[in-house]
Amino acid sequence: MRRASKSRLDLVALAVSTVPTVPTVPAVPALLAAVLAAALTLGLTGCSVDVEGATCQVVGAVDNCPSGQACGTDLKCSVKAAGCRPCDSTTPALCQDGDVKQCSASPDSVCGSWVTVTDCVTGQTC
């Protein structure tokens, strides 16, 4: 009597069913997504440095400066800039106090100063 042999298909199915499977780790993609979201949030909100002289971009603004500091005419955060009203030296000349004035970073690079460009004499308006 001949023994019944298993077909090749049965042997392959048996071999496949006995191979250990690698468990999936669904937490890894979720963790990666959370880290990526946090990094993007930090990148969009900007960072600030807790020192005097940190670089800033908007004269007079406080949002990218440490607490108690503001962005000066020199585009650096400082306590001094928070105590004055810094002017923006890129602003075009304007009429102020009856004269045409331009913001200048000299002699005060932190607060700037309005320098008369044109004196308007009595009877003239700017």
TAPE-V794838 format. One record per residue. N is the residue number from 0. PHI is phi in degrees with one decimal (none if undefined). OMEGA is omega in whole degrees, -180 to 180 (none if undefined). D_LAST is the distance of its C-alpha to the last C-alpha in Angstrom with 2 decimals. Layout:
# TAPE-V794838
N & PHI & OMEGA & D_LAST
N & PHI & OMEGA & D_LAST
This chain:
# TAPE-V794838
0 & none & -178 & 119.69
1 & -96.7 & 178 & 116.31
2 & -75.4 & 178 & 113.35
3 & -75.6 & 179 & 110.51
4 & -101.1 & 180 & 107.56
5 & -80.6 & 178 & 104.00
6 & -73.2 & 179 & 102.02
7 & -60.7 & 178 & 99.28
8 & -60.6 & 179 & 96.72
9 & -63.4 & 179 & 98.07
10 & -66.7 & 178 & 97.85
11 & -64.9 & 180 & 94.22
12 & -61.7 & 179 & 93.30
13 & -65.1 & -180 & 95.07
14 & -64.2 & -179 & 93.31
15 & -66.2 & -177 & 89.86
16 & -72.3 & -179 & 90.50
17 & -97.7 & 179 & 91.53
18 & -75.3 & 180 & 88.50
19 & -66.9 & 180 & 86.32
20 & -98.4 & 178 & 82.85
21 & -90.4 & -179 & 79.66
22 & -67.8 & 177 & 77.93
23 & -82.9 & -179 & 74.37
24 & -119.6 & -178 & 71.69
25 & -66.8 & -178 & 69.23
26 & -71.9 & -177 & 67.34
27 & -63.7 & 178 & 66.10
28 & -61.5 & 179 & 63.83
29 & -66.5 & 179 & 62.54
30 & -65.9 & 178 & 61.85
31 & -61.2 & 178 & 60.12
32 & -63.5 & 180 & 57.92
33 & -66.5 & 179 & 57.00
34 & -64.3 & 179 & 56.14
35 & -62.8 & 179 & 54.02
36 & -63.0 & 179 & 52.16
37 & -65.0 & 180 & 51.47
38 & -64.4 & 179 & 50.20
39 & -65.4 & 179 & 47.85
40 & -61.7 & 179 & 46.56
41 & -64.0 & 180 & 45.84
42 & -66.4 & -179 & 44.12
43 & -81.7 & -178 & 41.85
44 & -86.9 & -180 & 40.97
45 & 83.2 & 180 & 40.27
46 & -123.7 & 175 & 41.75
47 & -128.8 & -179 & 40.61
48 & -117.4 & -177 & 42.01
49 & -85.8 & 179 & 42.87
50 & -135.0 & 174 & 41.58
51 & -73.2 & 177 & 38.53
52 & 95.9 & 177 & 36.67
53 & -64.6 & -179 & 37.42
54 & -70.0 & 177 & 35.14
55 & -137.1 & -172 & 32.62
56 & -123.4 & -176 & 30.12
57 & -122.0 & -178 & 27.35
58 & -57.5 & 179 & 25.25
59 & 88.8 & -178 & 25.86
60 & -76.6 & 179 & 28.76
61 & -115.3 & -172 & 32.20
62 & -66.2 & 178 & 34.41
63 & -106.4 & -180 & 35.52
64 & -115.9 & 175 & 35.88
65 & -60.9 & -180 & 38.85
66 & -55.1 & 179 & 38.90
67 & 85.5 & 180 & 36.74
68 & -121.8 & 177 & 34.50
69 & -139.2 & -180 & 31.16
70 & -83.4 & -178 & 29.55
71 & -89.9 & 178 & 27.50
72 & -57.1 & 180 & 24.81
73 & -81.7 & -179 & 27.91
74 & 59.9 & 174 & 29.25
75 & -132.7 & 179 & 32.22
76 & -74.6 & 176 & 33.49
77 & -160.4 & 175 & 33.81
78 & -67.7 & 180 & 34.35
79 & -59.0 & 179 & 31.56
80 & -64.2 & 178 & 29.03
81 & -70.8 & -178 & 30.42
82 & -92.6 & 179 & 29.71
83 & -131.4 & 175 & 25.99
84 & -111.3 & -176 & 23.02
85 & -62.7 & 176 & 22.79
86 & -99.9 & -178 & 19.67
87 & -98.0 & -175 & 20.19
88 & -69.4 & 176 & 19.66
89 & -90.8 & 178 & 19.70
90 & -71.1 & 177 & 16.54
91 & -61.7 & 178 & 13.76
92 & -56.3 & -180 & 10.77
93 & -143.6 & 180 & 8.34
94 & -82.9 & -179 & 5.73
95 & -148.2 & -180 & 8.47
96 & 55.2 & 177 & 9.59
97 & 83.6 & 180 & 6.54
98 & -126.9 & 174 & 6.37
99 & -86.7 & -176 & 6.49
100 & -127.1 & 180 & 10.07
101 & -126.9 & 176 & 13.09
102 & -72.1 & 179 & 16.35
103 & -128.0 & 178 & 19.22
104 & -82.3 & 178 & 22.91
105 & -119.1 & 6 & 23.73
106 & -84.6 & -176 & 25.08
107 & -109.2 & -175 & 25.64
108 & -72.7 & -179 & 26.62
109 & -84.1 & -178 & 27.50
110 & -94.7 & -176 & 24.53
111 & 69.9 & 177 & 21.93
112 & -151.2 & 179 & 19.13
113 & -86.7 & -177 & 15.35
114 & -107.1 & 180 & 14.85
115 & -70.3 & 178 & 11.93
116 & -95.5 & 179 & 11.32
117 & -137.4 & 174 & 8.96
118 & -82.7 & 175 & 9.09
119 & -91.2 & -179 & 6.67
120 & -76.4 & -180 & 9.71
121 & -53.6 & -179 & 10.88
122 & 94.0 & 177 & 10.12
123 & -100.7 & 174 & 6.71
124 & -125.3 & 179 & 3.72
125 & -106.4 & none & 0.00
